[in-house]
Amino acid sequence: MGRLSRHFGELPQRRRSLIRTRALALSLGFCLACASGPAPAPVEVSDGRYVMGTALEITLFARDRASGRAALDRLFAIAEQLDQMLSTYRDSSALSRVNRAAGSPPTPVPPDLTAILREALAYSEQSRGAFDATIGPLVDLWTRAARRDRPPSDGERSQARRHVGAHQILLVDNRAALRDAAAHINLGAIAKGYALDRMREALESDPALDSAFASFGQSSTLAWRAPPQTNGWRLLLRDGEGLAGTIALRDQALSVSGSLGQWSEIGGRRYGHVIDPRTGHALTQARQASALASSASAADAWSTALLVLGESEGIALIEAQPGVEAQLIDPDGRRWSTSGFERATRFEALGEAP
């Protein structure tokens, strides 16, 4: 310290004044940093809109309300753009154009359609055909059956199944086609999950956002990060006809599918909207399947596949999928789960201490 003082005393007056000024500025800056308190708590904003055939509800924690509202608008816009592209109910959608051109050479399609079809092909292979985006001809068959109140015959199912299978989809760069003129793609079992994955990309690129939760009709759900001062977004988990407990999701996607969640009565019997692509039969057993994954499209695909595969083959197959957990529940409360499902969802039975 004596040496520094000595050298300082030998500096010209102008240099000494400059050093004092800089030291004072540094000192003031340090004091202001110490005096300022913690950053303001994130602001919660939420909204819901009807899109992709259901209610999409989003809750955000953002730096301020304006940033949160702007982010909500961007997220809803992503879902609406994908709905216009992937819907089979819109004649103008890119997917409808591919279906109408079935049997023709590949034509250019938007990159998102190429990407979701590639994912669908991968999940079809991994699930041994239990998930299949070319289920369209069988969906049409059962829709007609409901109108005439008569289940399809074995011959009708066999005929429709000739046009079903992952081999029907042809992808070449950003061009797509269906090999068979009677083939038909239906992405209803994966489109919502794909939309949530696209939303997550937008969330991760926005520095004004702290955490978010998005859900399509409580069936396809994305939990990005966690709300302030919590370990995750908490949800009630149903068990048969009642409630089993709560789960906490963080940086995870959850898909819940019911075999008779939507159903038609045909010839005095209830048939669900989920169809086994391998047999052409619509499911008749009331069950609920839940799948958890880092990707929402993966969760969607596996919850559907689990309903089709059942407790033995389905749970065993999902156990072998990295990063995927699942559970299948019967109406009487019986359940079958992968070994890591409760741990991954932070499951807590009702009545347990939080």
C-alpha positions, -999 to 999 in steps of 0.1 A, spaced: 0 0 0 29 24 8 45 17 -26 12 24 -44 8 57 -25 42 67 -33 39 61 -70 5 78 -70 20 109 -55 45 111 -83 18 112 -111 10 145 -128 -20 164 -114 -43 157 -144 -36 119 -142 -44 120 -105 -78 137 -111 -87 112 -138 -79 82 -116 -100 97 -87 -129 103 -111 -129 67 -124 -126 53 -88 -156 74 -77 -176 61 -107 -167 25 -99 -176 31 -62 -210 46 -70 -218 18 -95 -210 -8 -69 -232 9 -43 -261 12 -67 -258 -25 -75 -259 -34 -38 -288 -11 -31 -310 -24 -60 -333 -53 -48 -341 -85 -65 -355 -84 -100 -393 -79 -102 -414 -111 -100 -426 -125 -134 -461 -115 -143 -487 -142 -151 -507 -138 -183 -531 -164 -198 -556 -168 -226 -576 -194 -245 -587 -198 -281 -605 -224 -302 -580 -239 -326 -573 -274 -341 -608 -285 -331 -605 -278 -294 -597 -252 -268 -560 -242 -266 -552 -227 -232 -519 -210 -225 -505 -195 -193 -472 -176 -193 -449 -160 -167 -432 -131 -184 -410 -101 -176 -440 -78 -179 -476 -80 -191 -469 -65 -226 -442 -91 -233 -465 -118 -221 -494 -107 -243 -472 -104 -273 -459 -140 -267 -494 -153 -264 -503 -139 -297 -473 -155 -313 -481 -189 -298 -517 -188 -309 -506 -178 -344 -483 -209 -346 -512 -232 -338 -536 -214 -362 -510 -216 -391 -505 -253 -385 -542 -259 -383 -546 -243 -417 -518 -265 -430 -526 -299 -414 -564 -300 -411 -583 -326 -432 -614 -304 -427 -600 -276 -448 -600 -282 -485 -573 -255 -489 -548 -271 -464 -515 -285 -477 -524 -319 -463 -558 -319 -481 -539 -312 -514 -516 -341 -508 -546 -364 -501 -564 -352 -532 -533 -359 -553 -529 -394 -540 -513 -417 -566 -496 -388 -583 -458 -379 -582 -445 -360 -552 -454 -323 -551 -438 -295 -530 -452 -291 -495 -444 -267 -466 -414 -277 -445 -437 -282 -414 -457 -308 -433 -425 -326 -444 -412 -326 -408 -444 -339 -392 -447 -367 -418 -411 -377 -411 -419 -379 -374 -451 -399 -381 -431 -424 -401 -406 -428 -373 -433 -434 -347 -451 -459 -369 -419 -479 -372 -411 -477 -335 -447 -487 -325 -448 -516 -349 -476 -500 -368 -499 -493 -338 -496 -456 -346 -502 -449 -383 -508 -415 -400 -523 -432 -430 -553 -444 -410 -575 -422 -431 -593 -449 -451 -602 -467 -419 -615 -435 -403 -636 -429 -434 -649 -465 -432 -660 -462 -396 -675 -428 -402 -697 -442 -429 -706 -472 -406 -718 -448 -379 -741 -430 -404 -757 -462 -416 -757 -478 -381 -739 -509 -392 -704 -520 -383 -680 -526 -413 -679 -562 -426 -646 -582 -426 -644 -576 -463 -648 -539 -460 -622 -536 -433 -598 -558 -454 -604 -536 -484 -597 -504 -465 -566 -518 -449 -550 -523 -483 -546 -486 -485 -532 -482 -450 -495 -484 -440 -464 -462 -436 -452 -475 -470 -479 -453 -486 -461 -421 -478 -433 -410 -501 -411 -381 -491 -384 -366 -513 -368 -335 -498 -397 -310 -494 -420 -330 -516 -446 -355 -506 -470 -380 -521 -492 -410 -514 -483 -440 -535 -519 -454 -536 -547 -433 -551 -570 -445 -523 -546 -437 -495 -554 -409 -471 -533 -392 -443 -549 -381 -411 -526 -364 -386 -552 -358 -359 -533 -380 -334 -501 -361 -336 -508 -326 -350 -515 -310 -316 -483 -324 -301 -463 -311 -331 -478 -277 -326 -468 -277 -290 -432 -286 -300 -432 -256 -324 -445 -234 -295 -417 -246 -273 -391 -234 -299 -407 -200 -298 -407 -199 -260 -370 -208 -258 -361 -180 -282 -379 -153 -261 -357 -139 -233 -387 -120 -218 -404 -153 -208 -398 -172 -176 -421 -203 -179 -452 -215 -197 -479 -241 -198 -500 -249 -229 -528 -275 -232 -551 -286 -261 -583 -296 -243 -563 -311 -215 -553 -340 -238 -520 -327 -253 -500 -306 -228 -466 -289 -227 -449 -277 -195 -420 -254 -202 -398 -248 -171 -417 -243 -139 -438 -215 -123 -419 -192 -99 -409 -209 -66 -423 -243 -76 -409 -276 -88 -433 -279 -118 -468 -273 -132 -492 -293 -110 -521 -313 -126 -547 -337 -113 -543 -372 -126 -575 -392 -131 -577 -429 -121 -606 -447 -136 -637 -428 -125 -620 -408 -98 -588 -389 -91 -556 -407 -81 -534 -377 -72 -513 -350 -86 -483 -348 -110 -458 -320 -115 -444 -314 -150 -414 -294 -159 -398 -294 -194 -421 -323 -203 -450 -330 -225 -480 -352 -215 -506 -367 -238 -538 -383 -225 -559 -404 -249 -591 -423 -242 -603 -452 -263 -639 -441 -258 -633 -404 -251 -651 -399 -284 -674 -427 -295 -703 -436 -318 -730 -461 -312 -733 -485 -341 -757 -514 -340 -763 -509 -303 -726 -510 -293 -701 -482 -285 -671 -479 -308 -643 -454 -300 -625 -430 -324 -592 -449 -320 -588 -476 -347 -562 -504 -347 -544 -499 -381 -533 -535 -381 -568 -550 -379 -591 -522 -389 -612 -527 -357 -623 -496 -337 -616 -500 -300 -645 -509 -278 -628 -512 -244 -629 -480 -223 -594 -472 -213 -572 -441 -207 -536 -440 -218 -511 -413 -207 -476 -408 -222 -449 -385 -210 -419 -374 -232 -397 -344 -238 -414 -341 -273 -451 -335 -274 -455 -352 -307 -438 -383 -292 -462 -382 -263 -492 -380 -286 -480 -409 -308 -473 -431 -278 -505 -425 -260 -524 -436 -291 -501 -466 -297 -506 -477 -260 -543 -478 -264 -539 -500 -295 -512 -523 -281 -527 -528 -246 -510 -534 -213 -486 -562 -221 -472 -554 -255 -476 -516 -251 -459 -511 -217 -431 -534 -227 -425 -516 -259 -425 -481 -243 -401 -493 -216 -376 -497 -244 -381 -461 -257 -355 -436 -243 -371 -408 -224 -407 -420 -227 -429 -431 -198 -466 -442 -199 -495 -455 -180 -527 -473 -190 -558 -472 -168 -590 -493 -168 -624 -479 -157 -622 -500 -125 -589 -483 -116 -565 -510 -126 -533 -495 -139 -502 -505 -157 -472 -482 -158 -437 -481 -171 -411 -484 -143 -403 -446 -143 -438 -431 -148 -445 -420 -112 -409 -408 -107 -409 -388 -139 -443 -371 -132 -435 -366 -94 -468 -384 -86 -484 -377 -53 -515 -397 -42 -544 -376 -29 -541 -371 8 -503 -372 8 -483 -343 21 -471 -320 -7 
